[in-house]
Amino acid sequence: MEKEEVKKVKLEKYLEQIRSSLAGQADPEKAEGMASYMRGQFTFYGLRAAERRKILRKYMRQKNRPDYSQLETAVKKLWQLPEREFQYFAQELILKYENEYTEDIINLFEYMITNKSWWDTVDHIAKKLVGEYFMLFPQKRDEKIREWLDSDNIWLQRTALLFQLGYKEETDAQLLFDIIEELKEIDEFFIQKAIGWALREYSKTEPIAVVKFTNTHQLSALSEREALKVVRKNK
C-alpha cells in the first residue's frame, strides 16, 4: 500500500475511534439541555468539556494524532459531523500544531468560522487560533482584517473584533478602535456584544483609553455597558 494511502486509512481509523469513544459515553438527557442552550442549532452527545477532554485525551498525544499535512482534512471531517463535541475537539486539536503553522492555515480557520458558525466555536477560534496566527504572521493581519470587515459575514467581523482578546499590552489599540468605528452601526447582537467585550478586555490594561473612546464615540447601549463593566466596578 502506498504511503499516502496508509496515512489516509490511519486517519479514518483515528476519526472512527474518536466517534466511537464519544458515542459510548453519550448522555441523552444532558445532550437535550446542551442543544437547548445553543437554541437547537446543533446536536450533542451530552458531554461537558472536562468529560470530553478526559475521554479524548489520548487522541491529542503526538504519537496518536495525524501529521500536520493531514490536519486540514481531519478538521474538515470533524467539522462535518453532526455532534458539536467534534467541533470542540477539532479546534482544540489544532492548538497542538502551533509550532507547525504555515501561512495558509488561515484558510482553514476561515472555513471553521464560516461553517456551523456560532459564538461557542467562533470565539475560541478568534482568540486562540487567529490571535496566535497574527502574532506569527503579522504581515497577513491587515489584509485579512480588511477582507473580513468587507465580507458582510458577522462571524468574520466578530473575529476581527475579538482576535486581540489575549493580547493585553500588545493590543493594537488603534486597529481595535478603527474596527469598532467601522462596525458600530451594524444592528446585530453578536457584533454589538463583541464590541463591548473587546473594549472591556482592553480596559483591564488601559482603562483611561477605553473610557476616552467611549466618551468620544457613539456606541450602542449594549456595547457601552459591556465596555465599562470593569471600569465601573473598580471605581
C-alpha positions in Angstrom: 0.0 0.0 0.0 1.3 3.5 -0.9 2.5 5.8 1.9 -0.3 8.3 1.3 -2.9 5.6 1.2 -1.6 4.2 4.6 -1.9 7.7 6.1 -5.4 8.0 4.8 -6.5 4.7 6.3 -4.9 5.6 9.5 -6.7 9.0 9.6 -10.1 7.3 9.0 -9.4 4.9 11.9 -8.4 7.8 14.1 -11.6 9.6 13.4 -13.7 6.5 13.9 -12.1 5.9 17.3 -12.9 9.4 18.3 -16.5 9.0 17.2 -16.8 5.6 19.0 -15.3 7.0 22.2 -17.7 9.9 22.4 -20.8 7.9 21.3 -20.0 5.3 24.0 -20.3 8.0 26.8 -23.3 9.8 25.4 -25.8 11.2 27.9 -29.1 11.9 26.1 -30.6 14.0 29.0 -27.6 16.3 29.1 -27.5 16.4 25.3 -31.0 17.7 25.2 -30.1 20.5 27.6 -27.0 21.5 25.7 -28.9 21.6 22.4 -31.5 23.8 24.0 -28.8 26.2 25.4 -27.5 26.5 21.8 -31.0 27.3 20.6 -31.4 23.9 18.9 -28.7 24.7 16.3 -26.6 21.6 17.0 -27.0 18.1 18.3 -24.8 16.9 21.2 -23.6 13.7 22.9 -24.2 15.5 26.2 -20.6 15.6 27.3 -19.2 18.6 29.3 -15.8 20.0 28.4 -13.9 18.2 31.2 -15.6 14.9 30.4 -14.9 15.2 26.7 -11.3 16.2 27.2 -10.7 13.2 29.5 -12.3 10.8 27.1 -10.3 12.1 24.1 -7.0 12.9 25.8 -5.1 10.1 24.2 -6.1 11.3 20.7 -4.3 14.6 21.4 -1.0 13.0 22.0 1.7 13.4 19.4 2.1 9.7 18.8 -1.6 9.3 18.1 -2.7 12.4 16.3 -2.4 13.0 12.5 0.6 14.6 10.8 0.3 18.4 10.1 -0.1 17.6 6.5 -3.4 15.8 7.4 -4.7 18.4 9.8 -6.9 20.3 7.4 -8.6 17.0 6.2 -9.1 15.9 9.8 -10.6 19.2 10.9 -12.9 19.4 8.0 -14.2 15.9 8.5 -14.7 16.6 12.2 -16.5 19.8 11.3 -18.9 18.0 9.0 -20.0 15.5 11.8 -23.3 16.4 13.4 -22.5 16.4 17.1 -21.0 19.6 18.4 -18.4 17.8 20.5 -16.5 17.0 17.3 -16.1 20.7 16.5 -14.9 21.4 20.0 -12.3 18.6 19.8 -11.1 19.8 16.3 -10.5 23.4 17.4 -8.6 22.2 20.5 -6.6 19.7 18.4 -5.3 22.5 16.2 -3.6 24.1 19.2 -1.3 21.1 19.3 0.2 22.1 16.0 1.0 25.8 16.8 4.7 25.3 16.2 4.0 23.9 12.7 1.6 26.6 11.5 2.1 27.7 7.9 0.7 31.0 6.4 -2.1 29.2 4.6 -3.7 27.7 7.8 -5.7 30.9 8.0 -7.8 29.4 5.2 -8.7 26.5 7.5 -9.6 29.0 10.3 -11.9 30.9 7.9 -13.6 27.6 7.0 -14.2 26.9 10.6 -15.5 30.4 11.3 -17.9 30.4 8.4 -19.3 26.9 8.7 -21.5 25.8 11.6 -21.0 29.3 12.9 -22.0 30.2 16.4 -20.3 32.0 19.3 -19.2 28.8 21.0 -16.7 28.0 18.3 -16.0 31.4 16.7 -14.9 33.0 20.0 -12.4 30.2 20.6 -11.1 30.4 17.1 -10.8 34.2 17.3 -8.8 34.3 20.5 -6.9 31.1 20.5 -6.2 30.4 16.8 -6.5 33.6 14.9 -4.9 35.6 17.7 -1.9 33.4 17.7 -1.7 33.2 13.9 -1.4 37.0 13.5 1.3 37.0 16.1 3.2 34.5 14.0 2.4 36.1 10.6 1.8 39.8 11.3 2.2 40.6 7.6 -1.1 38.8 6.9 -3.1 40.7 9.5 -4.2 43.9 7.8 -5.1 42.2 4.5 -7.2 39.6 6.3 -8.9 42.0 8.6 -9.9 44.2 5.6 -11.3 41.1 3.9 -13.4 40.2 6.9 -14.7 43.7 7.5 -15.8 43.9 3.9 -17.3 40.4 3.9 -20.8 41.1 5.4 -20.3 37.9 7.4 -20.9 38.7 11.1 -18.7 35.9 12.3 -15.7 37.0 10.4 -16.4 40.6 11.6 -16.8 39.3 15.2 -13.4 37.5 14.8 -11.8 40.8 13.7 -13.1 42.4 16.9 -12.1 39.6 19.2 -8.7 38.2 18.0 -6.8 40.6 20.3 -8.6 39.5 23.4 -5.5 37.9 24.9 -3.0 40.5 23.7 -3.1 42.8 26.8 -0.2 45.2 26.5 0.4 44.1 22.9 -3.0 45.1 21.8 -3.0 47.4 18.7 -5.4 49.9 20.2 -5.7 52.0 17.0 -6.6 48.9 15.0 -9.2 47.9 17.6 -10.8 51.3 17.7 -10.8 51.6 13.9 -12.6 48.2 13.6 -15.2 49.3 16.2 -15.7 52.6 14.4 -16.4 50.6 11.2 -18.8 48.1 12.7 -20.6 50.0 15.4 -23.6 50.9 13.3 -24.4 47.3 12.5 -27.6 46.3 14.2 -26.5 42.8 15.2 -26.3 41.5 18.7 -23.2 39.4 18.2 -21.4 42.5 16.8 -22.5 44.9 19.4 -21.7 42.4 22.2 -18.3 41.8 20.8 -17.5 45.5 20.6 -18.3 45.8 24.3 -16.3 42.6 25.2 -13.2 43.7 23.2 -13.2 47.1 24.9 -13.9 45.6 28.4 -10.9 43.3 28.0 -8.7 46.1 26.9 -9.9 48.2 29.8 -8.1 45.8 32.1 -4.9 47.0 30.6 -5.7 50.6 29.5 -8.8 51.8 31.3 -8.3 55.5 30.5 -8.0 54.8 26.8 -11.3 52.8 26.8 -13.1 55.5 28.8 -11.9 58.2 26.5 -13.0 56.1 23.5 -16.5 55.5 24.9 -16.8 59.2 25.7 -15.9 60.3 22.2 -17.7 57.7 20.1 -21.4 57.0 19.9 -21.8 53.3 20.9 -24.9 51.3 21.4 -26.2 51.0 24.9 -25.2 47.3 24.9 -21.7 47.9 23.7 -21.1 50.8 26.2 -22.5 48.9 29.1 -20.3 45.9 28.4 -17.2 48.0 27.7 -17.3 49.8 31.0 -18.3 46.9 33.3 -14.7 46.5 34.8 -14.0 50.3 34.9 -17.2 51.0 36.8 -16.7 48.0 39.1 -13.2 49.3 40.0 -14.3 52.9 40.7 
